[in-house]
Amino acid sequence: MTVSASAAFAIIILMRLGRRTEARSRTDERFTALLCTVFGVLIAATPWGQAILRLVGVITQATH
């Protein structure tokens, strides 16, 4: 269930971010931020999310 919900959120986020910035209201931007947060929580539990976390950790360590 988590992977399919994550895929649905990813598609919705990509569709919302494809719109022009000038056409967005504050409510629209907040809703998109909420969707991105929920997407991050859903994907964090998957192996793909763990791989992204490890990659970000390696990049962070390499920059310090």
Short mmCIF file of the C-alpha atoms (twelve columns), coordinates in Angstrom:
data_MODEL
# 
_entry.id   MODEL 
# 
loop_
_atom_site.group_PDB 
_atom_site.id 
_atom_site.type_symbol 
_atom_site.label_atom_id 
_atom_site.label_alt_id 
_atom_site.label_comp_id 
_atom_site.label_asym_id 
_atom_site.label_seq_id 
_atom_site.Cartn_x 
_atom_site.Cartn_y 
_atom_site.Cartn_z 
_atom_site.pdbx_PDB_model_num 
ATOM 1  C CA . MET A 1  0.000  0.000  0.000   1 
ATOM 2  C CA . THR A 2  2.801  2.430  0.820   1 
ATOM 3  C CA . VAL A 3  4.466  2.212  -2.586  1 
ATOM 4  C CA . SER A 4  1.228  2.748  -4.515  1 
ATOM 5  C CA . ALA A 5  0.261  5.694  -2.306  1 
ATOM 6  C CA . SER A 6  3.741  7.154  -2.780  1 
ATOM 7  C CA . ALA A 7  3.474  6.772  -6.544  1 
ATOM 8  C CA . ALA A 8  0.093  8.522  -6.539  1 
ATOM 9  C CA . PHE A 9  1.478  11.398 -4.455  1 
ATOM 10 C CA . ALA A 10 4.510  11.683 -6.759  1 
ATOM 11 C CA . ILE A 11 2.279  12.003 -9.809  1 
ATOM 12 C CA . ILE A 12 0.074  14.606 -8.124  1 
ATOM 13 C CA . ILE A 13 3.117  16.605 -6.996  1 
ATOM 14 C CA . LEU A 14 4.655  16.569 -10.473 1 
ATOM 15 C CA . MET A 15 1.381  17.767 -11.983 1 
ATOM 16 C CA . ARG A 16 1.059  20.564 -9.421  1 
ATOM 17 C CA . LEU A 17 4.674  21.697 -9.797  1 
ATOM 18 C CA . GLY A 18 4.361  21.793 -13.574 1 
ATOM 19 C CA . ARG A 19 2.068  24.802 -13.347 1 
ATOM 20 C CA . ARG A 20 3.340  28.360 -13.595 1 
ATOM 21 C CA . THR A 21 4.511  29.922 -10.337 1 
ATOM 22 C CA . GLU A 22 2.621  33.173 -10.902 1 
ATOM 23 C CA . ALA A 23 -0.697 31.331 -11.049 1 
ATOM 24 C CA . ARG A 24 -0.401 29.873 -7.523  1 
ATOM 25 C CA . SER A 25 -2.077 31.247 -4.439  1 
ATOM 26 C CA . ARG A 26 -0.690 30.898 -0.917  1 
ATOM 27 C CA . THR A 27 -3.240 28.198 -0.175  1 
ATOM 28 C CA . ASP A 28 -2.167 26.326 -3.296  1 
ATOM 29 C CA . GLU A 29 1.503  26.560 -2.281  1 
ATOM 30 C CA . ARG A 30 0.716  25.345 1.256   1 
ATOM 31 C CA . PHE A 31 -1.243 22.408 -0.117  1 
ATOM 32 C CA . THR A 32 1.661  21.463 -2.386  1 
ATOM 33 C CA . ALA A 33 4.066  21.684 0.570   1 
ATOM 34 C CA . LEU A 34 1.739  19.439 2.603   1 
ATOM 35 C CA . LEU A 35 1.613  16.909 -0.250  1 
ATOM 36 C CA . CYS A 36 5.413  16.909 -0.459  1 
ATOM 37 C CA . THR A 37 5.691  16.339 3.292   1 
ATOM 38 C CA . VAL A 38 3.252  13.425 3.201   1 
ATOM 39 C CA . PHE A 39 5.129  12.005 0.200   1 
ATOM 40 C CA . GLY A 40 8.386  12.204 2.143   1 
ATOM 41 C CA . VAL A 41 6.880  10.390 5.125   1 
ATOM 42 C CA . LEU A 42 5.442  7.651  2.913   1 
ATOM 43 C CA . ILE A 43 8.606  7.100  0.914   1 
ATOM 44 C CA . ALA A 44 10.922 7.130  3.962   1 
ATOM 45 C CA . ALA A 45 9.812  3.622  4.947   1 
ATOM 46 C CA . THR A 46 10.582 2.096  1.545   1 
ATOM 47 C CA . PRO A 47 13.971 0.729  0.417   1 
ATOM 48 C CA . TRP A 48 14.094 3.478  -2.219  1 
ATOM 49 C CA . GLY A 49 13.594 6.111  0.497   1 
ATOM 50 C CA . GLN A 50 16.342 4.537  2.601   1 
ATOM 51 C CA . ALA A 51 18.688 4.624  -0.404  1 
ATOM 52 C CA . ILE A 52 17.967 8.324  -0.892  1 
ATOM 53 C CA . LEU A 53 18.648 8.928  2.806   1 
ATOM 54 C CA . ARG A 54 22.007 7.135  2.566   1 
ATOM 55 C CA . LEU A 55 22.907 9.091  -0.597  1 
ATOM 56 C CA . VAL A 56 22.124 12.420 1.090   1 
ATOM 57 C CA . GLY A 57 24.201 11.313 4.090   1 
ATOM 58 C CA . VAL A 58 27.182 10.480 1.861   1 
ATOM 59 C CA . ILE A 59 26.899 13.820 0.059   1 
ATOM 60 C CA . THR A 60 26.655 15.658 3.377   1 
ATOM 61 C CA . GLN A 61 29.734 13.884 4.734   1 
ATOM 62 C CA . ALA A 62 31.665 14.631 1.530   1 
ATOM 63 C CA . THR A 63 30.979 18.372 1.806   1 
ATOM 64 C CA . HIS A 64 32.298 18.686 5.361   1 
# 
